């Protein structure tokens, strides 16, 4: 189990995360939803120490790591256990798809280039990108670049995969291929925290859904419980507006 305790993060006078406690079981796919500006992406970034919270710690693989302290050794240890997939793919433009996936294996895990190449090719195969292994990012579509980014994260064999709005930067016609890749790796048993505005996808791929509002977890349950029977008024209002937006403005 992965445990996050008392995670607090503010930007100036704005409290973004207000004492988050979260337990994640192995194999959980946890969808994180809620209004914009409620701390969803900040939660992932604090877990991976891309943002430094004022308070909080994470216990992963039996080790407790303070998230609020600047410690390079502990940060590297944490990032060996986590994999991050960003909104913008963050690939190295002058490296091929294969080299992008190899990078962490060589620089962080200190694997030989030959072993890193073999492992990277396995992950590119997993996401359906092995045929494009020698292509540079500029020659790949946004969906293809995101699949390479997912392969890069998976190559590190993370205990926890963090996906921060992985389809938000894609053209609508490319969203499906990335969602299908995420669904596939979820079915393989990877433990994930998934921030997404794709509500139907979250509902179908996650076994647990968290609703954040004002830096707090106000709903935590199965997709059916959260989407169909929310307990908080804030979640009820959110879903009411979402369903209203889906209704046609007129009929013929």
PyMOL commands that set and color helices and strands:
alter all, ss='L'
color gray80, all
select helices_A, chain A and resi 40-47+72-81+97-107+113-126+130-132+137-139+142-155+172-187+199-205+223-228+233-246
alter helices_A, ss='H'
color red, helices_A
select strands_A, chain A and resi 2-11+14-24+29-33+55-60+63-66+82-85+160-164+192-195+208-213+216-221
alter strands_A, ss='S'
color yellow, strands_A
deselect
rebuild
show_as cartoon
